[in-house]
Amino acid sequence: MVTYIYYLHEKIDTLEIRVSELESRLYLNSTNSGKPPSSDGYTRKNRPTSLRKHRYIYRII
């Protein structure tokens, strides 16, 4: 029984290390790793909105 508990502790330690490695890889993209931009997927980057629309609205009011 005691050896089984030691085995489980070793297994937990191994899995915790693996989870931390996978979590660190989860947040990598082309800006913070050596991967090419084409590997980022289909997410669109936020573009700044034009202020021209807003100025026109304020002139009317």
Stockholm file with secondary structure:
# STOCKHOLM 1.0

chainA/1-61         MVTYIYYLHEKIDTLEIRVSELESRLYLNSTNSGKPPSSDGYTRKNRPTSLRKHRYIYRII
#=GR chainA/1-61 SS CHHHHHHHHHHHHHHHHHHHHHHHHHTCCTTSSSCCGGGGCSCCCCCCCCSHHHHHHHHHC
#=GC SS_cons        CHHHHHHHHHHHHHHHHHHHHHHHHHTCCTTSSSCCGGGGCSCCCCCCCCSHHHHHHHHHC
//
